Amino acid sequence: RHQSGKGDVMSKPLRGEVSVDLGGEQFTLRLGLGELEELDSSTGLGTLELLRSFGTNAKVSNIVCVLSQALNVNGKKMPIARVKAIIEKAGFRDSVAAVVAVLTAVLLDVSEGNAEAAADATTPAEAVA
């Protein structure tokens, strides 16, 4: 699903990745098993709990944590200073939307018959309901 305008999000849930526009730049976000383990350890929350937290109590440190794990350039993690600069340029709302999109892509069952649900869950309220 593609949303037009600032903060565009396009999902490829079968691959667990999303393409997002953050601050006028296009990025592909992806969380593999290693990144998910790091998020569990860093935040003290499981993946579903972390996703739900963005609907009720989004913390800047968790935004930084998720995006630092999900943003890769040529297979290498992006420096934390660059991640923070992207978040600052994109703004809180678009950064949260990107985090929710990538966590949702990881968690949703996109088997046949449920693929439409995966494509529709792109906003924090929908993803955590």
C-alpha atoms as a printed R data frame, in Angstrom:
    type eleno elety resid chain resno      x       y      z
1   ATOM     1    CA   ARG     A     1  0.000   0.000  0.000
2   ATOM     2    CA   HIS     A     2  1.294   3.421 -0.864
3   ATOM     3    CA   GLN     A     3  0.282   6.596  0.885
4   ATOM     4    CA   SER     A     4  0.899   9.799 -1.011
5   ATOM     5    CA   GLY     A     5  2.542  12.810  0.520
6   ATOM     6    CA   LYS     A     6  5.054  13.260  3.287
7   ATOM     7    CA   GLY     A     7  5.926  10.112  5.178
8   ATOM     8    CA   ASP     A     8  5.120   7.746  2.309
9   ATOM     9    CA   VAL     A     9  5.138   4.073  3.249
10  ATOM    10    CA   MET     A    10  5.186   1.122  0.855
11  ATOM    11    CA   SER     A    11  5.260  -2.417  2.248
12  ATOM    12    CA   LYS     A    12  6.631  -5.733  1.051
13  ATOM    13    CA   PRO     A    13  5.370  -7.705  4.047
14  ATOM    14    CA   LEU     A    14  6.326 -11.090  2.597
15  ATOM    15    CA   ARG     A    15  9.940  -9.984  2.909
16  ATOM    16    CA   GLY     A    16  9.385  -8.132  6.186
17  ATOM    17    CA   GLU     A    17 10.523  -4.842  4.760
18  ATOM    18    CA   VAL     A    18  9.015  -1.467  4.067
19  ATOM    19    CA   SER     A    19 10.080   1.422  1.909
20  ATOM    20    CA   VAL     A    20  9.594   4.790  3.558
21  ATOM    21    CA   ASP     A    21 10.169   8.442  2.844
22  ATOM    22    CA   LEU     A    22 11.727  10.140  5.853
23  ATOM    23    CA   GLY     A    23 12.503  13.810  5.528
24  ATOM    24    CA   GLY     A    24 12.511  13.679  1.737
25  ATOM    25    CA   GLU     A    25 14.828  10.665  1.500
26  ATOM    26    CA   GLN     A    26 13.785   7.152  0.487
27  ATOM    27    CA   PHE     A    27 14.838   4.259  2.755
28  ATOM    28    CA   THR     A    28 14.177   0.523  2.966
29  ATOM    29    CA   LEU     A    29 13.621  -0.671  6.527
30  ATOM    30    CA   ARG     A    30 14.063  -4.329  7.409
31  ATOM    31    CA   LEU     A    31 14.261  -6.224 10.688
32  ATOM    32    CA   GLY     A    32 15.745  -9.713 10.673
33  ATOM    33    CA   LEU     A    33 16.049 -12.114 13.577
34  ATOM    34    CA   GLY     A    34 19.311 -10.583 14.835
35  ATOM    35    CA   GLU     A    35 17.866  -7.082 14.805
36  ATOM    36    CA   LEU     A    36 14.732  -8.268 16.607
37  ATOM    37    CA   GLU     A    37 16.849  -9.908 19.299
38  ATOM    38    CA   GLU     A    38 18.797  -6.670 19.711
39  ATOM    39    CA   LEU     A    39 15.542  -4.708 20.035
40  ATOM    40    CA   ASP     A    40 14.256  -7.133 22.695
41  ATOM    41    CA   SER     A    41 17.483  -6.685 24.638
42  ATOM    42    CA   SER     A    42 17.770  -2.906 24.172
43  ATOM    43    CA   THR     A    43 14.178  -1.980 24.958
44  ATOM    44    CA   GLY     A    44 13.235  -4.740 27.398
45  ATOM    45    CA   LEU     A    45 10.105  -5.298 25.299
46  ATOM    46    CA   GLY     A    46  9.060  -8.080 22.990
47  ATOM    47    CA   THR     A    47  8.278  -7.138 19.405
48  ATOM    48    CA   LEU     A    48  4.489  -7.002 19.893
49  ATOM    49    CA   GLU     A    49  4.845  -5.039 23.152
50  ATOM    50    CA   LEU     A    50  7.188  -2.618 21.395
51  ATOM    51    CA   LEU     A    51  4.699  -2.106 18.570
52  ATOM    52    CA   ARG     A    52  1.877  -1.487 21.044
53  ATOM    53    CA   SER     A    53  3.987   1.046 22.927
54  ATOM    54    CA   PHE     A    54  3.963   3.312 19.879
55  ATOM    55    CA   GLY     A    55  0.177   3.552 20.121
56  ATOM    56    CA   THR     A    56  0.210   4.597 23.763
57  ATOM    57    CA   ASN     A    57  3.632   5.745 24.943
58  ATOM    58    CA   ALA     A    58  6.085   6.282 22.101
59  ATOM    59    CA   LYS     A    59  9.571   6.969 23.457
60  ATOM    60    CA   VAL     A    60 12.170   8.783 21.387
61  ATOM    61    CA   SER     A    61 14.811   6.299 22.567
62  ATOM    62    CA   ASN     A    62 12.720   3.445 21.151
63  ATOM    63    CA   ILE     A    63 12.283   5.259 17.826
64  ATOM    64    CA   VAL     A    64 16.060   5.661 17.617
65  ATOM    65    CA   CYS     A    65 16.580   2.037 18.644
66  ATOM    66    CA   VAL     A    66 14.211   0.564 16.041
67  ATOM    67    CA   LEU     A    67 15.371   2.767 13.191
68  ATOM    68    CA   SER     A    68 19.031   2.168 14.014
69  ATOM    69    CA   GLN     A    69 18.367  -1.574 13.668
70  ATOM    70    CA   ALA     A    70 16.155  -1.285 10.573
71  ATOM    71    CA   LEU     A    71 18.181   1.214  8.518
72  ATOM    72    CA   ASN     A    72 20.943  -0.400  6.502
73  ATOM    73    CA   VAL     A    73 23.129   1.032  3.770
74  ATOM    74    CA   ASN     A    74 24.776  -1.595  1.573
75  ATOM    75    CA   GLY     A    75 24.308  -4.186  4.322
76  ATOM    76    CA   LYS     A    76 25.914  -2.051  7.050
77  ATOM    77    CA   LYS     A    77 24.252  -0.373 10.004
78  ATOM    78    CA   MET     A    78 23.918   3.363  9.711
79  ATOM    79    CA   PRO     A    79 25.830   5.435 12.300
80  ATOM    80    CA   ILE     A    80 23.588   6.496 15.207
81  ATOM    81    CA   ALA     A    81 24.284  10.191 14.554
82  ATOM    82    CA   ARG     A    82 22.934   9.774 11.006
83  ATOM    83    CA   VAL     A    83 19.850   7.926 12.302
84  ATOM    84    CA   LYS     A    84 19.140  10.769 14.730
85  ATOM    85    CA   ALA     A    85 19.583  13.351 11.960
86  ATOM    86    CA   ILE     A    86 17.069  11.470  9.791
87  ATOM    87    CA   ILE     A    87 14.564  11.370 12.666
88  ATOM    88    CA   GLU     A    88 15.031  15.063 13.360
89  ATOM    89    CA   LYS     A    89 14.543  15.959  9.697
90  ATOM    90    CA   ALA     A    90 11.525  13.661  9.239
91  ATOM    91    CA   GLY     A    91  9.810  14.637 12.474
92  ATOM    92    CA   PHE     A    92  8.263  12.597 15.261
93  ATOM    93    CA   ARG     A    93  5.045  11.603 13.502
94  ATOM    94    CA   ASP     A    94  6.661  10.298 10.306
95  ATOM    95    CA   SER     A    95  9.386   8.523 12.286
96  ATOM    96    CA   VAL     A    96  6.784   6.761 14.449
97  ATOM    97    CA   ALA     A    97  4.820   5.792 11.322
98  ATOM    98    CA   ALA     A    98  7.970   4.251  9.816
99  ATOM    99    CA   VAL     A    99  8.702   2.305 13.005
100 ATOM   100    CA   VAL     A   100  5.127   1.032 13.213
101 ATOM   101    CA   ALA     A   101  5.231   0.022  9.530
102 ATOM   102    CA   VAL     A   102  8.395  -2.063  9.866
103 ATOM   103    CA   LEU     A   103  7.297  -3.703 13.140
104 ATOM   104    CA   THR     A   104  3.910  -4.475 11.594
105 ATOM   105    CA   ALA     A   105  5.568  -6.015  8.524
106 ATOM   106    CA   VAL     A   106  7.516  -8.343 10.818
107 ATOM   107    CA   LEU     A   107  4.516  -9.378 12.935
108 ATOM   108    CA   LEU     A   108  1.641  -9.750 10.496
109 ATOM   109    CA   ASP     A   109  0.746 -13.085  9.052
110 ATOM   110    CA   VAL     A   110  0.656 -12.434  5.333
111 ATOM   111    CA   SER     A   111 -0.438 -15.891  4.287
112 ATOM   112    CA   GLU     A   112 -3.048 -16.152  1.562
113 ATOM   113    CA   GLY     A   113 -6.309 -14.669  2.768
114 ATOM   114    CA   ASN     A   114 -4.591 -12.308  5.185
115 ATOM   115    CA   ALA     A   115 -2.398 -10.351  2.758
116 ATOM   116    CA   GLU     A   116 -4.991  -7.584  2.472
117 ATOM   117    CA   ALA     A   117 -4.925  -7.062  6.239
118 ATOM   118    CA   ALA     A   118 -1.154  -6.648  6.083
119 ATOM   119    CA   ALA     A   119 -1.440  -4.062  3.333
120 ATOM   120    CA   ASP     A   120 -4.047  -2.076  5.246
121 ATOM   121    CA   ALA     A   121 -2.232  -1.813  8.608
122 ATOM   122    CA   THR     A   122 -0.048   1.228  8.014
123 ATOM   123    CA   THR     A   123 -1.038   3.633 10.746
124 ATOM   124    CA   PRO     A   124 -0.275   3.358 14.471
125 ATOM   125    CA   ALA     A   125 -3.951   3.139 15.439
126 ATOM   126    CA   GLU     A   126 -4.638   0.340 12.950
127 ATOM   127    CA   ALA     A   127 -1.481  -1.584 13.732
128 ATOM   128    CA   VAL     A   128 -1.957  -1.693 17.506
129 ATOM   129    CA   ALA     A   129 -5.718  -2.233 17.620
